[in-house]
Amino acid sequence: MTKQFASAGDLTEKTISFTEIGRDLWAFTAEGDPNSGVIIGDDSVMIVEAQATPRLANKVIEKVRSVTDKPITHLVLTHYHAVRVLGASAYKAPTVIMGDVARAMVAERGQEDWDSEFGRFPRLFEGHESIPGLTWPTTTFSERMTVYLGKRRVDLMHLGRAHTAGDIVAYVPDEEVMFTGDIVEYHSACYCGDGHFADWGDTLDAIKAFDPHAIAPGRGDALIGRDMVEAAIESTRDFVDSTYQAAARVAARGGTLKEAWDAVRAACDPKFKDFAIYEHCLPFNVARAFDEAQGIDMPRVWTAERDREMWTALQG
């Protein structure tokens, strides 16, 4: 019998933390669930990452209201994945910002990703009935965009491909704090099913070059202090490289996807098996690494049907 998706049985409510990582800068985290960031300016608030549903977004809003009554005027979405963007309507923010590439990916594969993630991770989509539809930005940019919240400056940047082709980060220079989305994780597996393994390390280097004092990662605890930031960046690099190199060696000798799965498990289990969502991510990571090693540059679109076929092939 084929196993169910690894996260399908994860129905336990997670404990939320709301951590100040710089002056008026907050990380909303929940034991390996998707994180959100909060940037409070002189007269308004920017949210980074919407959450999967309006129900979950309202939990972020509750935390925001515990520290400020300033209006939420900007919502930044670091990439297109459903668990990051479909709660956007709860914020009623007049300005919703994505990178150009992320916006194109919503058009190309947004509905398929929604259907796919809904099947993989039902707990994150409780209250999904209130999602009005796909989330579209009101503003996009190519490489860099600066937003001022009063005097507070926020730099939005596309530093390179990594978790997806369209990842962006938000950097607050007055506090040297960065919100990286899923480019950086902490004690959580990287989801690489739409990733670009060969580029990911260079993008991590670009983040590292800012020498941030703190980072709100995509998943896991807030990273405060340069030692913790460095450790998380290097752990993320090790996870990505270990996954890709094992799969690529199998592809190079003409091996099978199942052989790549076994090789990646052998390389990654000893180091990362206790990371959040490790079992959830692993089959998707192996499938994408095997594709990239065979020269498929743009990740193939995940659909609910493809999810089941891949899961059966690797976990059956």
C-alpha positions in Angstrom: 0.0 0.0 0.0 1.3 3.5 -0.9 1.9 5.8 2.1 -0.1 9.0 2.3 1.8 12.2 1.9 4.1 12.8 4.8 2.4 15.9 6.0 -1.2 14.7 5.5 -1.3 13.2 9.0 0.3 16.3 10.6 -2.8 17.8 12.2 -1.2 19.2 15.4 -1.6 22.9 16.0 1.8 24.6 16.2 3.0 27.0 18.9 3.5 30.5 17.5 6.4 32.7 18.4 6.6 36.4 17.7 10.2 37.6 18.0 11.6 41.1 17.6 14.7 40.7 15.4 15.5 44.5 15.1 13.9 47.7 16.1 10.2 47.4 15.1 11.0 44.3 13.0 9.3 41.0 13.9 9.4 37.3 12.8 6.2 35.3 13.1 7.3 31.6 13.4 5.5 28.4 14.2 7.6 25.3 14.7 8.6 24.8 11.1 5.4 26.1 9.5 5.8 28.9 7.0 7.0 32.1 8.6 5.9 35.7 8.1 7.8 39.0 8.7 6.6 42.3 10.0 8.3 45.7 9.2 6.9 48.6 11.1 7.6 52.0 9.6 6.9 55.5 10.8 3.3 55.5 9.8 2.5 52.1 8.3 3.3 48.4 8.3 4.7 46.0 5.6 4.0 42.3 5.9 6.4 39.7 4.3 4.6 36.5 3.3 0.8 36.2 3.6 0.3 32.6 4.9 -1.8 29.9 3.2 -5.3 31.1 4.1 -7.0 34.2 5.5 -7.5 32.2 8.7 -3.8 31.9 9.2 -3.1 35.4 8.1 -5.4 36.6 10.8 -3.1 35.0 13.4 -0.3 37.2 12.0 -2.6 40.3 12.1 -3.4 39.5 15.8 0.3 39.6 16.6 0.8 42.8 14.6 -2.0 44.4 16.6 -0.3 43.5 19.8 2.6 45.8 19.0 1.2 48.5 16.7 -2.0 50.0 15.5 -0.5 51.4 12.3 -2.2 50.4 9.1 -0.9 47.5 7.0 -0.2 49.2 3.6 2.2 46.8 1.9 2.3 43.0 1.5 5.5 41.5 0.0 5.4 38.0 -1.3 8.8 36.4 -1.8 7.6 33.8 -4.3 4.4 32.3 -5.7 3.8 29.2 -3.6 0.3 28.7 -2.3 1.3 28.4 1.3 2.9 31.8 1.1 0.3 33.8 -0.8 -3.3 32.6 -0.6 -4.0 34.4 2.7 -3.3 37.8 1.1 -6.9 39.0 1.2 -7.0 39.2 5.0 -4.5 42.1 5.1 -6.5 44.4 2.8 -3.2 45.9 1.9 -3.5 48.4 -1.1 0.0 47.4 -2.4 0.9 43.8 -3.0 4.4 43.3 -4.3 6.0 40.3 -6.1 9.0 40.0 -8.4 8.2 39.9 -12.2 9.2 36.3 -12.4 7.0 35.2 -9.5 4.0 36.9 -11.0 4.7 35.1 -14.3 4.8 31.8 -12.3 1.4 32.5 -10.7 0.0 32.8 -14.3 1.9 29.7 -15.5 1.4 27.3 -12.5 -0.4 29.0 -9.7 -3.6 27.0 -9.8 -1.7 23.7 -10.2 0.4 24.6 -7.2 -2.6 25.4 -5.1 -4.3 22.1 -6.0 -1.0 20.3 -5.3 -0.2 21.8 -2.0 -3.8 21.5 -0.8 -3.4 17.7 -1.2 0.0 17.5 0.4 -0.6 19.6 3.5 -4.3 19.8 4.6 -3.7 21.4 8.0 -2.3 24.6 6.5 -5.4 25.0 4.4 -8.0 24.8 7.1 -10.5 27.6 6.4 -9.6 27.4 2.7 -13.2 28.2 1.8 -12.5 31.9 2.5 -9.7 32.1 -0.1 -11.1 34.3 -2.9 -8.8 33.0 -5.6 -5.3 33.2 -6.8 -3.2 36.1 -5.4 -2.0 38.6 -7.9 0.3 41.5 -7.2 -0.5 45.1 -7.7 3.1 46.0 -8.2 6.1 44.0 -9.6 9.8 44.7 -10.3 12.7 43.0 -12.0 15.9 43.3 -10.0 15.4 45.9 -7.2 12.8 48.1 -5.7 12.9 50.5 -2.7 9.9 51.2 -0.6 9.8 53.9 2.1 7.5 53.5 5.1 7.9 57.1 6.2 11.7 57.4 6.8 12.2 53.6 7.0 13.7 52.2 3.9 13.1 48.6 2.7 15.0 47.3 -0.3 13.3 44.5 -2.2 15.7 42.5 -4.4 16.0 39.5 -6.6 19.4 38.1 -5.8 19.3 35.0 -7.9 17.4 31.7 -8.3 17.2 29.3 -5.4 13.9 28.0 -3.9 12.2 29.1 -7.1 13.2 31.1 -10.1 11.5 34.2 -8.8 12.6 34.5 -5.2 13.0 38.0 -3.7 14.3 39.2 -0.3 13.4 42.2 1.8 16.3 44.1 3.5 16.0 46.8 6.1 19.4 48.6 6.1 18.9 50.7 9.3 18.8 47.5 11.3 20.8 45.2 9.0 17.9 42.7 9.0 16.8 40.5 6.1 13.7 38.6 5.3 14.8 35.8 3.0 11.7 33.7 2.4 12.6 30.0 1.7 16.1 30.8 0.4 17.3 30.2 4.0 15.8 27.8 6.4 16.7 26.9 10.0 16.3 23.3 11.3 13.8 22.8 8.6 14.2 20.9 5.3 14.4 23.0 2.2 11.6 22.4 -0.2 13.5 22.0 -3.5 10.7 20.8 -5.8 10.7 24.0 -7.7 14.3 24.8 -6.9 17.5 25.6 -8.9 20.3 23.7 -7.2 23.2 25.0 -9.3 22.2 28.6 -8.5 21.2 28.3 -4.9 24.7 28.6 -3.4 25.4 31.8 -5.3 22.2 33.3 -4.0 23.2 32.3 -0.5 26.5 34.1 -1.1 24.7 37.2 -2.2 22.7 37.2 1.1 25.9 36.6 3.1 27.5 39.6 1.4 25.0 41.9 3.2 26.4 40.5 6.5 22.9 40.7 8.1 22.7 41.0 11.9 19.5 39.0 11.8 17.3 37.0 9.4 13.7 35.9 9.4 14.0 32.6 7.4 11.3 30.9 5.5 10.8 28.3 8.2 12.3 27.8 11.6 13.3 30.1 14.4 14.3 33.7 13.9 18.1 34.1 13.4 19.5 36.7 15.7 23.2 37.5 15.7 25.7 36.9 13.0 26.8 33.5 14.3 23.3 32.1 14.1 22.8 33.7 10.6 26.1 32.2 9.4 25.1 28.7 10.8 21.7 28.8 9.1 23.1 29.9 5.7 25.8 27.1 5.8 23.3 24.5 7.0 21.0 25.5 4.1 23.9 25.2 1.7 24.8 21.8 3.0 21.2 20.6 2.7 20.9 21.7 -0.9 24.4 20.5 -2.0 24.0 17.1 -0.3 20.7 16.5 -2.0 21.9 17.5 -5.5 25.3 15.9 -5.5 23.9 12.5 -4.5 21.1 12.6 -7.1 23.5 13.9 -9.8 26.0 11.1 -9.3 23.2 8.6 -10.0 22.0 10.5 -13.0 25.5 10.7 -14.4 25.8 6.9 -14.5 22.3 6.5 -16.0 20.7 5.3 -12.8 17.0 5.5 -12.0 14.9 8.0 -9.9 14.5 5.3 -7.2 18.3 4.8 -7.1 18.6 8.6 -6.7 16.1 8.5 -3.9 18.2 5.8 -2.1 21.4 7.8 -2.6 19.9 11.1 -1.3 18.5 9.3 1.7 21.9 7.8 2.5 23.5 11.3 2.2 20.9 13.3 4.0 19.2 11.1 6.6 22.2 11.2 9.0 22.4 15.0 9.0 18.8 16.2 8.4 16.3 13.5 9.3 15.1 15.4 12.4 14.5 18.6 10.5 10.9 19.9 10.2 9.1 18.7 7.1 12.0 16.5 6.0 9.9 13.5 4.9 7.4 15.9 3.3 10.0 17.5 1.1 12.3 14.6 0.3 10.5 13.0 -2.6 9.9 16.3 -4.3 13.6 17.3 -3.8 14.9 14.1 -5.2 12.7 14.3 -8.3 13.7 17.9 -9.0 17.4 17.2 -8.4 17.3 14.2 -10.7 15.6 16.4 -13.4 18.2 19.2 -13.1 21.1 16.8 -13.2 19.7 15.6 -16.6 19.6 19.2 -17.9 16.0 20.2 -17.2 16.5 23.9 -16.3 13.0 25.0 -15.4 11.2 22.8 -12.9 8.3 20.8 -14.3 4.9 21.9 -13.0 3.7 19.9 -10.0 0.1 18.8 -10.3 -2.0 16.8 -7.9 -1.8 13.8 -10.3 2.0 14.1 -10.7 2.4 14.3 -6.9 0.6 11.0 -6.5 2.6 9.3 -9.3 5.9 10.5 -7.9 5.0 9.5 -4.3 3.9 6.1 -5.5 7.2 5.6 -7.4 9.3 6.5 -4.4 7.3 5.6 -1.4 5.2 2.7 -2.7 
